C-alpha cells in the first residue's frame, strides 16, 4: 500500500514544502543533502524527529524549518 505522505518524484520542491511530515530520506532529497546529515542532526538533538528503535520515522515540517533556520544563523 503506498504511503500517502511519501513525496512522489514528479512533485516540485514547492509542492513538497506543503507536506507536514517527512522521512529522513525525503527531507534529505528535498534539501539536497545526504541522509546521514539528517540522521546525525537527529542524533545530536539538533533536529527533532519521531523515532522507533533508533529509526527515524517522522520529521515534522515545522521542526525541519526550525533546524534549517538555526543552521543558517550558526
C-alpha positions in Angstrom: 0.0 0.0 0.0 1.5 3.4 -1.0 2.4 5.8 1.8 0.1 8.9 1.4 2.8 11.2 2.9 5.5 9.9 0.6 6.6 12.5 -1.9 6.2 11.3 -5.5 9.2 12.0 -7.7 7.1 14.3 -10.1 6.2 16.8 -7.3 8.2 20.0 -7.3 10.1 21.3 -4.3 7.5 24.0 -3.6 4.8 21.4 -3.6 6.9 19.2 -1.3 7.2 22.0 1.2 3.4 21.8 1.7 3.8 18.4 3.3 3.6 18.3 7.0 5.7 15.2 7.6 8.8 13.7 6.0 11.0 10.7 6.4 14.8 11.3 6.7 15.2 10.2 3.1 12.5 12.6 1.8 13.9 15.5 3.8 17.4 14.8 2.6 16.3 14.6 -1.0 14.3 17.8 -0.7 17.3 19.6 0.9 19.9 18.1 -1.4 21.9 16.6 1.4 22.9 13.0 2.2 20.7 11.1 4.6 23.5 10.8 7.2 23.4 14.6 7.5 19.7 14.3 8.7 20.4 11.3 10.9 23.3 13.0 12.6 21.3 16.1 13.3 18.6 14.0 14.9 21.1 12.0 16.9 22.8 15.2 18.1 19.4 16.6 19.2 19.6 19.5 16.7 16.6 18.2 14.6 13.5 16.9 16.4 12.1 13.7 15.0 9.9 10.8 16.0 12.0 7.7 16.3 11.2 4.0 16.9 14.0 1.7 17.9 16.6 4.3 16.8 15.0 4.5 13.3 13.8 7.9 12.2 10.1 7.5 11.4 8.8 11.1 11.0 10.1 14.6 10.9 7.6 17.5 11.1 7.9 20.3 8.6 8.0 22.8 11.4 10.9 21.0 13.0 12.8 20.9 9.7 12.3 24.6 9.1 13.4 25.4 12.7 16.6 23.3 12.2 17.3 24.9 8.8 16.9 28.4 10.3 19.2 27.5 13.2 21.9 26.2 10.8 21.6 29.3 8.7 22.4 31.5 11.7 25.2 29.5 13.2 
